[in-house]
Amino acid sequence: MGAETDHILLQLLKTADPLGFKALFQRYYKTLCIQAYLLLQDEGEAEDLVQDVFVKFWQERKYEIVQQSLGSYLTTMVKHAALNLLKHKSRVNRKEKTYQERIEIIENTHVMEIQETAQMVQSVIAQLPEQCKRIFELVCVEGKKYQEAAVIAGVTVNTVKTQLRRAFAKLRESLRDYYYFTGLSPVLYILLS
């Protein structure tokens, strides 16, 4: 009965009868979905794949070249489509993994660059004259306003401004060559300008 039904379906398909396609779909859809699911382990992907196989079978007129049973031909089409999809997903997963590894390397490098820059800044600050260093720390580290820093340090606001200008000039000078040779984005350099 299966071979007779396939033969009748093939005749309907060859006459481009949409009822033939509908009957073909109703006869094989569930079986092919199960087969696709066994390979893909995803119900939605399996259903989409089987529908794509039916569309391809109809649009490319594959029914005209069927030499074996329709079921075997469609099963082979589903198997090949599922394996191709799995290969594609594997390639995408490898690319995503490589991308993630590269991002981690960049992030780790960025963290190391920030730590290295922070150490350089701390080293330069440690070498500043005592009053200049104290005012820099009050304003830039502790977040004091110029007036507050002046009162704490026992100097005028103009002295605070002058000492900060000197500290920033020393930092710019010390970090200029570092940024030039490392090729880093000179965000800190710009902030110090």
Rosetta blueprint (number, residue, H / E / L):
1 M L
2 G H
3 A H
4 E H
5 T H
6 D H
7 H H
8 I H
9 L H
10 L H
11 Q H
12 L H
13 L H
14 K H
15 T L
16 A L
17 D L
18 P H
19 L H
20 G H
21 F H
22 K H
23 A H
24 L H
25 F H
26 Q H
27 R H
28 Y H
29 Y H
30 K H
31 T H
32 L H
33 C H
34 I H
35 Q H
36 A H
37 Y H
38 L H
39 L H
40 L H
41 Q L
42 D L
43 E H
44 G H
45 E H
46 A H
47 E H
48 D H
49 L H
50 V H
51 Q H
52 D H
53 V H
54 F H
55 V H
56 K H
57 F H
58 W H
59 Q H
60 E L
61 R L
62 K H
63 Y H
64 E H
65 I H
66 V L
67 Q L
68 Q L
69 S L
70 L H
71 G H
72 S H
73 Y H
74 L H
75 T H
76 T H
77 M H
78 V H
79 K H
80 H H
81 A H
82 A H
83 L H
84 N H
85 L H
86 L H
87 K H
88 H H
89 K H
90 S H
91 R H
92 V H
93 N H
94 R H
95 K H
96 E H
97 K H
98 T H
99 Y H
100 Q H
101 E H
102 R H
103 I H
104 E H
105 I H
106 I H
107 E H
108 N H
109 T H
110 H H
111 V H
112 M H
113 E H
114 I H
115 Q H
116 E H
117 T H
118 A H
119 Q H
120 M H
121 V H
122 Q H
123 S H
124 V H
125 I H
126 A H
127 Q L
128 L L
129 P L
130 E H
131 Q H
132 C H
133 K H
134 R H
135 I H
136 F H
137 E H
138 L H
139 V H
140 C H
141 V H
142 E L
143 G L
144 K L
145 K L
146 Y H
147 Q H
148 E H
149 A H
150 A H
151 V H
152 I H
153 A H
154 G L
155 V L
156 T L
157 V H
158 N H
159 T H
160 V H
161 K H
162 T H
163 Q H
164 L H
165 R H
166 R H
167 A H
168 F H
169 A H
170 K H
171 L H
172 R H
173 E H
174 S H
175 L H
176 R H
177 D H
178 Y H
179 Y H
180 Y H
181 F H
182 T H
183 G L
184 L L
185 S L
186 P L
187 V H
188 L H
189 Y H
190 I H
191 L H
192 L H
193 S L
